[in-house]
Amino acid sequence: SKKKKCKSLAIVADLPIIKKKNLIMKIEDKMQEKLISRFDGIIPLTQNIAHDFAPNIPYCLVEAGYDPSDYVDIKINEYIDSSSKKIWNIVFSGTLNELSGIQLVLSAMDLVKNKNIILNIYGDGELKKYVIDASKKNSNICYHGKVDNNEMISIQANCDVLICPRCSDNYTTKYTFPSKILEYLCVGVPIICNPLPGIPKEYDKYLCYCESENKEDWANTIKKVISKDYNIYKTKALEAKQNFIKEKTWDAQCKKVIKFLKSI
């Protein structure tokens, strides 16, 4: 760009992952981090990337996006009579690894004594055996394996609560956005998660945050959402689906990026 005397912009989708590396890889990581501030503008996943690595250059935040056509044929339950509800279905879907926080919610379910509250887990990963073992010990936990995307969206839309138990690690969760959150918002179901630093503030009013990342608070939050006040949380979830996420389609995000490019 210097030779051609043109503007240069970067999409910063991921920062280098913290793990054991040799000296050359560590130097490469530092170079990558330094280069972020040398562009004329950046398109990061979180504000933290811009603030920490390129504080003096303009940026356009694009944390995630979705395709509305994925949800056209999905039937969504709008309201539920919580007083007559017999079984409450909680759903987790995603990769079963340490970053997912699946261990936290499994331990929380051990404190949920109501046998009508079922945690349904979908996905695969290195902690698959851990999940299967937990499901054998606790009848409130059911492991269903992997299903295709269309079926998963339908399952999400027709459950009672969606969870994203990812825990903060002061790096990955600071510089990435859990796209699962936006996927969940598209179906109008209450969402329980931790208040991760990579989640933009505009999402806060539509999410049910746990007070802390311990099993007691997670168990209490699950019981709080699944209560006589359930439809308060359901109404908030439907509001997000009907209004908030309209600005998060890929088309809307692209228009925002084009406007940003013109401003640069």
Backbone as numpy.savetxt, mean C-alpha at the origin, in Angstrom:
# Nx Ny Nz CAx CAy CAz Cx Cy Cz
22.75 15.65 -22.02 21.92 16.86 -22.02 22.79 18.13 -22.02
23.98 18.04 -21.41 24.89 19.20 -21.42 25.40 19.46 -22.84
25.75 18.40 -23.53 26.26 18.55 -24.89 25.19 19.09 -25.83
23.97 18.63 -25.67 22.87 19.04 -26.54 22.17 20.30 -26.03
22.56 20.72 -24.82 21.96 21.90 -24.19 20.44 21.77 -24.09
20.02 20.62 -23.58 18.58 20.38 -23.39 18.33 20.02 -21.92
17.08 20.09 -21.55 16.69 19.76 -20.18 16.75 18.24 -19.97
17.04 17.85 -18.74 17.04 16.42 -18.42 16.23 16.20 -17.14
15.36 15.21 -17.22 14.52 14.87 -16.07 14.67 13.38 -15.77
14.42 13.03 -14.51 14.57 11.62 -14.11 13.32 11.12 -13.40
12.91 9.91 -13.76 11.91 9.20 -12.97 12.67 8.41 -11.91
12.46 8.75 -10.65 13.17 8.05 -9.56 12.21 7.04 -8.95
12.23 5.85 -9.51 11.28 4.82 -9.09 11.77 4.07 -7.85
13.05 3.91 -7.71 13.61 3.19 -6.57 14.98 3.75 -6.22
15.25 3.76 -4.93 16.60 4.09 -4.48 17.34 2.78 -4.23
18.67 2.83 -4.17 19.43 1.59 -3.91 18.97 0.90 -2.64
18.82 -0.40 -2.69 18.37 -1.19 -1.54 19.52 -1.37 -0.54
19.20 -1.18 0.73 20.22 -1.37 1.77 20.40 -2.87 2.02
21.58 -3.37 1.72 21.93 -4.76 2.00 23.44 -4.87 1.91
23.97 -6.03 2.27 25.41 -6.22 2.22 25.90 -6.16 0.77
26.86 -5.26 0.52 27.37 -5.08 -0.84 28.88 -4.90 -0.81
29.51 -5.17 -1.96 30.95 -4.94 -2.03 31.22 -3.44 -2.24
32.48 -3.05 -2.19 32.85 -1.63 -2.24 32.38 -0.97 -3.54
32.53 -1.66 -4.67 32.14 -1.09 -5.96 30.65 -0.77 -5.99
29.84 -1.69 -5.48 28.39 -1.49 -5.46 28.00 -0.35 -4.52
28.72 -0.22 -3.42 28.44 0.88 -2.48 28.76 2.23 -3.13
29.86 2.29 -3.87 30.23 3.53 -4.58 29.19 3.86 -5.63
28.73 2.82 -6.35 27.71 3.02 -7.38 26.42 3.58 -6.75
26.03 3.04 -5.60 24.82 3.52 -4.91 24.95 5.00 -4.56
26.11 5.39 -4.04 26.32 6.79 -3.65 26.28 7.70 -4.87
26.84 7.23 -5.99 26.81 8.01 -7.23 25.37 8.21 -7.71
24.58 7.16 -7.62 23.17 7.25 -8.04 22.44 8.29 -7.19
22.66 8.24 -5.89 21.99 9.19 -5.00 22.41 10.63 -5.31
23.70 10.84 -5.61 24.20 12.18 -5.92 23.63 12.69 -7.24
23.49 11.80 -8.22 23.02 12.20 -9.54 21.59 12.74 -9.54
20.79 12.31 -8.58 19.39 12.74 -8.53 19.28 14.26 -8.50
20.16 14.91 -7.79 20.09 16.37 -7.63 20.63 17.14 -8.83
21.16 16.44 -9.83 21.77 17.11 -10.98 20.83 17.23 -12.18
19.61 16.71 -12.04 18.63 16.84 -13.11 17.90 18.18 -13.01
17.19 18.54 -14.05 16.41 19.79 -14.04 15.07 19.60 -13.34
14.68 18.35 -13.13 13.45 18.03 -12.43 13.37 16.53 -12.25
12.60 16.10 -11.27 12.47 14.66 -11.06 11.00 14.29 -10.85
10.70 13.02 -11.13 9.37 12.45 -10.90 9.57 11.30 -9.91
9.41 11.57 -8.61 9.69 10.54 -7.59 8.42 9.83 -7.11
8.63 8.73 -6.39 7.52 7.98 -5.80 7.03 8.62 -4.51
7.93 9.30 -3.80 7.54 9.95 -2.54 8.18 11.34 -2.44
7.56 12.19 -1.64 8.13 13.52 -1.40 9.49 13.42 -0.72
9.67 12.37 0.08 10.93 12.21 0.82 12.13 12.09 -0.11
11.94 11.47 -1.27 13.03 11.36 -2.24 13.45 12.76 -2.68
12.45 13.58 -3.01 12.75 14.95 -3.46 13.39 15.77 -2.35
12.82 15.72 -1.16 13.31 16.54 -0.05 14.72 16.14 0.40
15.01 14.82 0.40 16.28 14.35 0.95 17.41 14.31 -0.08
17.08 14.10 -1.37 18.13 13.90 -2.36 18.19 14.99 -3.43
17.12 15.77 -3.55 17.12 16.85 -4.56 16.28 18.03 -4.04
16.70 18.62 -2.91 15.85 19.63 -2.26 15.67 20.93 -3.03
16.52 21.18 -4.00 16.48 22.48 -4.68 16.00 22.42 -6.13
15.44 21.28 -6.53 14.96 21.20 -7.91 13.47 20.83 -7.90
12.73 21.25 -8.93 11.29 20.96 -8.96 11.00 19.46 -9.15
9.86 19.05 -8.63 9.48 17.64 -8.77 7.98 17.50 -8.97
7.60 16.37 -9.52 6.19 16.02 -9.72 5.98 14.64 -9.12
5.23 14.58 -8.03 5.03 13.32 -7.32 4.05 12.41 -8.07
4.49 11.21 -8.37 3.61 10.17 -8.94 3.85 8.91 -8.13
3.03 8.72 -7.10 3.26 7.60 -6.19 2.78 6.27 -6.75
1.74 6.32 -7.61 1.18 5.09 -8.19 0.07 5.49 -9.15
-0.59 4.49 -9.72 -1.71 4.75 -10.61 -2.49 3.46 -10.82
-3.67 3.58 -11.44 -4.46 2.37 -11.70 -5.24 2.54 -12.99
-5.69 1.43 -13.53 -6.48 1.42 -14.76 -7.95 1.15 -14.40
-8.84 2.13 -14.60 -10.26 1.95 -14.23 -10.92 0.76 -14.91
-10.44 0.37 -16.09 -11.06 -0.75 -16.80 -10.92 -2.07 -16.03
-9.95 -2.13 -15.11 -9.78 -3.34 -14.30 -10.95 -3.56 -13.35
-11.73 -2.50 -13.11 -12.77 -2.56 -12.08 -14.19 -2.45 -12.65
-14.31 -2.41 -13.97 -15.61 -2.20 -14.61 -16.62 -3.29 -14.25
-16.21 -4.54 -14.28 -17.14 -5.65 -14.07 -17.15 -6.17 -12.63
-16.56 -5.41 -11.72 -16.47 -5.84 -10.33 -17.67 -5.33 -9.53
-18.44 -6.25 -8.96 -19.58 -5.87 -8.13 -19.08 -5.54 -6.73
-19.48 -4.37 -6.22 -19.00 -3.91 -4.92 -20.16 -3.81 -3.93
-19.96 -4.38 -2.75 -20.97 -4.27 -1.69 -20.90 -2.88 -1.08
-21.98 -2.11 -1.20 -21.94 -0.72 -0.74 -22.10 -0.59 0.77
-23.10 -1.24 1.34 -23.31 -1.13 2.78 -23.62 -2.49 3.38
-23.29 -2.62 4.66 -23.45 -3.90 5.34 -24.17 -3.67 6.66
-25.13 -4.53 6.99 -25.80 -4.47 8.29 -24.92 -5.20 9.30
-24.10 -4.44 10.00 -23.12 -5.05 10.90 -23.77 -5.80 12.05
-25.00 -5.42 12.42 -25.66 -6.07 13.55 -26.04 -7.53 13.25
-26.26 -7.83 11.95 -26.65 -9.19 11.58 -25.52 -9.98 10.92
-24.36 -9.38 10.87 -23.21 -10.01 10.21 -22.72 -11.21 11.03
-22.57 -12.35 10.39 -22.13 -13.55 11.10 -20.63 -13.80 10.94
-20.13 -13.66 9.72 -18.71 -13.87 9.46 -18.10 -12.59 8.90
-16.97 -12.18 9.47 -16.23 -11.01 8.98 -14.98 -11.49 8.27
-14.84 -11.11 7.01 -13.69 -11.54 6.23 -12.68 -10.40 6.06
-11.49 -10.63 6.58 -10.37 -9.71 6.40 -9.47 -10.31 5.32
-8.95 -9.47 4.44 -8.12 -9.98 3.34 -6.76 -9.28 3.30
-5.73 -10.10 3.18 -4.38 -9.64 2.86 -4.02 -10.25 1.52
-3.49 -9.44 0.60 -3.00 -10.00 -0.66 -1.65 -9.36 -0.99
-0.71 -10.19 -1.43 0.60 -9.66 -1.78 1.71 -10.66 -1.54
2.93 -10.19 -1.68 4.11 -11.04 -1.48 4.28 -11.35 0.00
4.53 -12.59 0.29 4.70 -13.01 1.69 6.18 -12.96 2.05
6.63 -11.77 2.44 8.02 -11.61 2.86 8.07 -10.73 4.11
9.25 -10.49 4.62 9.39 -9.73 5.86 8.90 -8.29 5.70
9.09 -7.72 4.54 8.65 -6.34 4.31 7.13 -6.21 4.36
6.42 -7.26 4.03 4.95 -7.21 3.95 4.29 -6.99 5.30
4.96 -7.34 6.39 4.37 -7.22 7.72 3.43 -8.35 8.07
3.46 -9.42 7.27 2.53 -10.52 7.48 2.71 -11.16 8.87
3.95 -11.18 9.38 4.19 -11.76 10.70 3.47 -10.98 11.80
3.42 -9.65 11.63 2.74 -8.79 12.61 1.26 -9.13 12.68
0.60 -9.22 11.54 -0.86 -9.45 11.56 -1.20 -10.88 11.99
-0.32 -11.82 11.70 -0.55 -13.20 12.16 -0.50 -13.26 13.68
0.46 -12.57 14.26 0.56 -12.55 15.73 -0.62 -11.79 16.34
-1.11 -10.75 15.64 -2.28 -9.99 16.12 -3.52 -10.88 16.14
-3.65 -11.75 15.15 -4.83 -12.63 15.06 -4.88 -13.62 16.22
-3.75 -13.91 16.83 -3.74 -14.77 18.01 -4.45 -14.12 19.19
-4.58 -12.78 19.13 -5.25 -12.04 20.21 -6.71 -11.75 19.89
-7.14 -12.11 18.69 -8.54 -11.92 18.30 -9.29 -13.22 18.57
-10.06 -13.22 19.63 -10.70 -14.47 20.08 -12.03 -14.77 19.40
-12.61 -13.77 18.74 -13.88 -13.96 18.05 -13.67 -14.88 16.84
-14.24 -16.06 16.86 -14.05 -17.05 15.80 -14.78 -16.69 14.51
-15.58 -15.62 14.55 -16.28 -15.17 13.34 -15.46 -14.17 12.52
-14.27 -13.84 13.02 -13.37 -12.93 12.30 -12.28 -13.75 11.63
-12.28 -13.78 10.31 -11.37 -14.64 9.55 -10.37 -13.80 8.76
-9.10 -14.10 8.93 -8.05 -13.47 8.11 -7.76 -14.39 6.93
-8.05 -13.90 5.72 -7.81 -14.65 4.49 -6.55 -14.11 3.81
-5.60 -14.99 3.57 -4.30 -14.57 3.02 -4.12 -15.13 1.62
-3.78 -14.23 0.69 -3.54 -14.60 -0.71 -2.14 -14.13 -1.11
-1.39 -15.00 -1.74 -0.06 -14.61 -2.19 0.94 -15.73 -2.02
2.19 -15.41 -2.34 3.27 -16.39 -2.27 4.55 -15.65 -1.88
5.54 -16.40 -1.44 6.80 -15.77 -1.08 7.57 -16.60 -0.06
8.64 -16.03 0.42 9.55 -16.77 1.30 8.92 -17.15 2.65
7.85 -16.44 3.05 7.20 -16.75 4.33 5.93 -17.60 4.15
5.80 -18.21 3.01 4.62 -19.05 2.73 4.45 -20.15 3.78
5.53 -20.85 4.10 5.44 -21.94 5.09 5.06 -21.39 6.46
5.59 -20.23 6.80 5.27 -19.58 8.07 3.77 -19.31 8.16
3.19 -18.84 7.06 1.75 -18.55 7.00 0.94 -19.84 7.10
1.35 -20.87 6.38 0.63 -22.15 6.41 0.65 -22.73 7.82
1.80 -22.67 8.49 1.91 -23.17 9.86 0.98 -22.41 10.80
0.92 -21.08 10.61 0.05 -20.25 11.45 -1.42 -20.61 11.23
-1.78 -20.90 9.97 -3.17 -21.25 9.66 -3.57 -22.59 10.27
-2.60 -23.48 10.45 -2.87 -24.79 11.07 -3.11 -24.65 12.57
-2.45 -23.65 13.17 -2.57 -23.44 14.62 -3.77 -22.59 15.00
-4.20 -21.73 14.08 -5.27 -20.77 14.39 -6.37 -20.87 13.34
-7.56 -21.27 13.76 -8.67 -21.46 12.82 -9.20 -20.13 12.27
-8.76 -19.00 12.84 -9.15 -17.67 12.34 -8.31 -17.26 11.13
-7.33 -18.07 10.77 -6.44 -17.74 9.65 -6.60 -18.78 8.54
-6.84 -18.30 7.31 -6.97 -19.19 6.15 -6.01 -18.76 5.05
-5.21 -19.69 4.57 -4.30 -19.40 3.46 -4.86 -19.98 2.18
-4.97 -19.12 1.14 -5.60 -19.53 -0.11 -4.63 -19.64 -1.29
-3.35 -19.35 -1.09 -2.41 -19.41 -2.19 -2.55 -18.20 -3.13
-2.09 -18.37 -4.36 -2.15 -17.29 -5.35 -3.38 -17.46 -6.24
-3.98 -16.33 -6.61 -5.08 -16.35 -7.57 -4.79 -15.30 -8.63
-5.49 -15.37 -9.78 -5.21 -14.39 -10.83 -5.76 -13.02 -10.44
-5.33 -11.99 -11.14 -5.60 -10.61 -10.76 -7.10 -10.28 -10.73
-7.85 -10.71 -11.75 -9.29 -10.41 -11.79 -10.03 -11.03 -10.61
-9.68 -12.25 -10.29 -10.31 -12.92 -9.15 -9.94 -12.22 -7.85
-8.67 -11.77 -7.77 -8.21 -11.09 -6.56 -8.95 -9.78 -6.34
-9.17 -9.03 -7.41 -9.91 -7.76 -7.30 -11.32 -8.02 -6.81
-11.96 -9.07 -7.32 -13.32 -9.41 -6.90 -13.35 -9.80 -5.42
-12.36 -10.55 -4.99 -12.26 -10.95 -3.58 -12.08 -9.72 -2.69
-11.23 -8.82 -3.11 -11.00 -7.59 -2.35 -12.28 -6.77 -2.23
-13.02 -6.68 -3.34 -14.23 -5.84 -3.37 -15.34 -6.41 -2.50
-15.31 -7.69 -2.23 -16.41 -8.32 -1.50 -16.04 -8.81 -0.10
-14.89 -8.39 0.39 -14.54 -8.70 1.77 -14.99 -7.53 2.66
-14.70 -7.61 3.94 -15.14 -6.58 4.88 -14.04 -5.59 5.26
-12.81 -6.09 5.31 -11.66 -5.25 5.66 -10.45 -5.69 4.85
-9.68 -4.72 4.38 -8.42 -5.01 3.69 -7.27 -4.54 4.59
-6.19 -5.27 4.59 -5.06 -4.89 5.46 -3.76 -4.80 4.68
-2.93 -3.84 5.10 -1.57 -3.70 4.58 -0.67 -3.50 5.80
-0.20 -4.59 6.40 0.53 -4.49 7.68 2.02 -4.16 7.56
2.43 -3.65 6.41 3.85 -3.31 6.23 4.32 -2.40 7.35
5.52 -2.66 7.88 6.06 -1.88 8.99 7.16 -0.94 8.50
7.30 0.18 9.18 8.30 1.18 8.80 9.70 0.67 9.08
10.62 0.93 8.15 12.01 0.52 8.35 12.98 1.69 8.18
12.43 2.91 8.12 13.22 4.15 8.02 14.03 4.28 6.73
13.79 3.40 5.78 14.47 3.56 4.47 13.51 3.16 3.34
13.28 1.87 3.19 12.43 1.42 2.08 11.04 2.06 2.16
10.43 2.06 3.34 9.08 2.60 3.47 9.07 4.12 3.48
10.23 4.74 3.60 10.32 6.20 3.51 10.38 6.65 2.06
11.01 5.85 1.23 11.24 6.24 -0.16 10.42 5.46 -1.18
9.46 4.67 -0.71 8.55 3.96 -1.62 7.12 4.14 -1.14
6.18 4.01 -2.06 4.76 4.06 -1.72 4.19 2.65 -1.85
3.47 2.16 -0.84 2.87 0.82 -0.96 1.68 0.86 -1.92
1.92 0.52 -3.17 0.87 0.62 -4.21 -0.35 -0.23 -3.88
-0.17 -1.19 -2.99 -1.30 -2.02 -2.54 -2.40 -1.14 -1.94
-2.01 -0.02 -1.30 -2.98 0.89 -0.69 -3.93 1.45 -1.75
-3.37 1.91 -2.87 -4.21 2.45 -3.94 -5.08 1.36 -4.56
-4.52 0.19 -4.73 -5.28 -0.95 -5.25 -6.48 -1.23 -4.35
-6.27 -1.19 -3.06 -7.36 -1.42 -2.10 -8.41 -0.31 -2.17
-7.97 0.94 -2.29 -8.90 2.07 -2.32 -9.87 1.99 -3.50
-9.47 1.31 -4.54 -10.31 1.22 -5.75 -11.58 0.40 -5.55
-11.67 -0.34 -4.45 -12.83 -1.23 -4.28 -13.76 -0.80 -3.15
-13.47 0.30 -2.46 -14.40 0.83 -1.47 -14.57 -0.02 -0.23
-13.47 -0.58 0.26 -13.50 -1.41 1.47 -12.57 -0.77 2.52
-12.97 -0.73 3.80 -12.10 -0.15 4.83 -10.71 -0.79 4.84
-9.70 0.05 5.05 -8.30 -0.38 5.00 -7.61 -0.12 6.33
-6.98 -1.14 6.88 -6.16 -0.99 8.09 -4.70 -1.09 7.67
-3.90 -0.13 8.12 -2.47 -0.16 7.79 -1.69 0.65 8.82
-0.38 0.64 8.70 0.47 1.48 9.52 0.72 2.81 8.81
0.91 3.90 9.55 1.14 5.22 8.94 2.57 5.36 8.43
2.83 4.79 7.28 4.20 4.76 6.73 4.60 6.14 6.20
5.88 6.48 6.30 6.35 7.80 5.85 6.22 8.04 4.35
6.08 6.97 3.56 5.96 7.12 2.11 4.53 7.34 1.63
3.56 7.32 2.54 2.17 7.55 2.17 1.87 9.04 2.20
1.44 9.66 1.09 1.13 11.09 1.09 0.01 11.43 2.07
0.06 12.62 2.64 -0.91 13.06 3.64 -2.35 13.03 3.12
-2.52 13.22 1.83 -3.88 13.27 1.27 -4.61 11.93 1.41
-3.87 10.85 1.67 -4.49 9.54 1.86 -5.00 9.34 3.28
-4.51 10.13 4.22 -4.74 9.86 5.64 -6.21 9.70 6.02
-7.07 10.57 5.51 -8.48 10.56 5.93 -9.23 9.32 5.48
-8.65 8.57 4.53 -9.34 7.40 4.00 -8.79 6.08 4.56
-7.78 6.16 5.41 -7.14 4.96 5.93 -7.33 4.87 7.44
-7.42 3.67 7.94 -7.51 3.45 9.38 -6.13 3.03 9.88
-5.43 3.97 10.48 -4.07 3.71 10.95 -4.06 3.07 12.34
-3.16 2.11 12.52 -2.94 1.56 13.86 -2.08 2.53 14.66
-2.28 2.55 15.96 -1.52 3.47 16.82 -0.05 3.12 16.87
0.26 1.85 16.74 1.66 1.44 16.75 1.80 0.14 15.96
3.03 -0.27 15.78 3.30 -1.48 15.02 3.48 -2.68 15.95
2.60 -2.82 16.92 2.66 -4.00 17.77 1.36 -4.80 17.65
1.42 -6.05 18.02 0.29 -6.95 17.79 -0.95 -6.57 18.59
-0.76 -6.00 19.80 -1.90 -5.60 20.61 -2.71 -4.50 19.93
-2.01 -3.48 19.41 -2.70 -2.39 18.73 -3.36 -2.85 17.44
-2.72 -3.77 16.76 -3.33 -4.29 15.52 -4.60 -5.09 15.85
-4.55 -5.90 16.89 -5.73 -6.67 17.29 -6.86 -5.72 17.70
-6.52 -4.68 18.45 -7.54 -3.72 18.90 -8.14 -2.94 17.73
-7.31 -2.61 16.74 -7.81 -1.87 15.57 -8.74 -2.73 14.74
-8.40 -3.98 14.58 -9.27 -4.91 13.85 -10.63 -4.99 14.53
-10.61 -5.11 15.86 -11.87 -5.21 16.61 -12.65 -3.89 16.56
-11.93 -2.77 16.51 -12.59 -1.46 16.46 -13.31 -1.25 15.12
-12.66 -1.64 14.03 -13.26 -1.46 12.70 -14.45 -2.40 12.52
-14.28 -3.63 12.98 -15.37 -4.61 12.88 -16.24 -4.47 14.13
-17.09 -3.49 14.13 -17.93 -3.19 15.29 -19.24 -2.60 14.80
-20.05 -2.11 15.74 -21.32 -1.48 15.35 -21.12 -0.22 14.52
-19.89 0.34 14.57 -19.57 1.54 13.79 -18.96 1.22 12.43
-19.05 -0.05 12.02 -18.39 -0.47 10.78 -18.75 0.41 9.59
-20.03 0.78 9.46 -20.45 1.53 8.28 -19.88 2.94 8.23
-19.38 3.44 9.35 -18.66 4.73 9.33 -17.37 4.56 8.51
-16.68 3.45 8.75 -15.45 3.16 8.00 -15.77 2.81 6.55
-16.87 2.11 6.34 -17.28 1.73 4.99 -17.63 2.97 4.17
-18.33 3.92 4.77 -18.70 5.16 4.08 -17.46 5.92 3.65
-16.47 5.97 4.52 -15.22 6.66 4.20 -14.50 5.98 3.04
-14.53 4.64 3.03 -13.89 3.88 1.95 -14.60 4.12 0.62
-15.92 4.17 0.64 -16.69 4.41 -0.58 -16.47 5.84 -1.09
-16.30 6.78 -0.17 -16.01 8.16 -0.56 -14.67 8.23 -1.31
-13.69 7.49 -0.81 -12.39 7.44 -1.49 -12.54 6.87 -2.89
-13.31 5.80 -3.01 -13.50 5.16 -4.32 -14.22 6.08 -5.30
-15.22 6.81 -4.81 -16.05 7.63 -5.69 -15.41 8.97 -6.05
-14.55 9.49 -5.19 -14.01 10.83 -5.42 -12.48 10.88 -5.49
-11.85 10.48 -4.40 -10.41 10.67 -4.26 -9.59 10.01 -5.37
-9.87 8.75 -5.67 -9.00 8.02 -6.59 -9.17 8.42 -8.05
-10.13 9.27 -8.37 -10.29 9.72 -9.76 -9.03 10.41 -10.27
-8.31 11.04 -9.35 -7.07 11.73 -9.73 -5.86 10.79 -9.76
-6.10 9.50 -9.52 -4.99 8.55 -9.46 -5.00 7.56 -10.62
-5.88 7.77 -11.60 -5.81 6.91 -12.79 -4.51 7.19 -13.52
-4.06 6.24 -14.34 -2.82 6.49 -15.08 -2.99 7.66 -16.04
-4.18 7.82 -16.61 -4.42 8.96 -17.50 -4.26 10.28 -16.75
-4.84 10.36 -15.55 -4.74 11.59 -14.75 -3.30 11.85 -14.33
-2.59 10.79 -13.97 -1.19 10.95 -13.56 -0.33 11.40 -14.75
-0.61 10.87 -15.93 0.14 11.27 -17.13 -0.09 12.74 -17.46
-1.34 13.20 -17.32 -1.64 14.61 -17.57 -0.87 15.51 -16.62
-0.75 15.06 -15.37 0.01 15.81 -14.37 1.49 15.89 -14.76
2.01 14.77 -15.25 3.42 14.74 -15.67 3.65 15.64 -16.88
2.73 15.62 -17.85 2.86 16.46 -19.05 2.86 17.94 -18.67
1.99 18.31 -17.74 1.94 19.69 -17.25 3.26 20.07 -16.59
3.82 19.14 -15.85 5.11 19.36 -15.18 6.23 19.53 -16.21
6.24 18.68 -17.23 7.27 18.75 -18.25 7.23 20.11 -18.97
6.02 20.58 -19.24 5.88 21.89 -19.89 6.40 23.02 -19.00
6.20 22.88 -17.70 6.65 23.92 -16.77 8.17 23.96 -16.66
8.81 22.82 -16.91 10.28 22.74 -16.86 10.88 23.35 -18.14
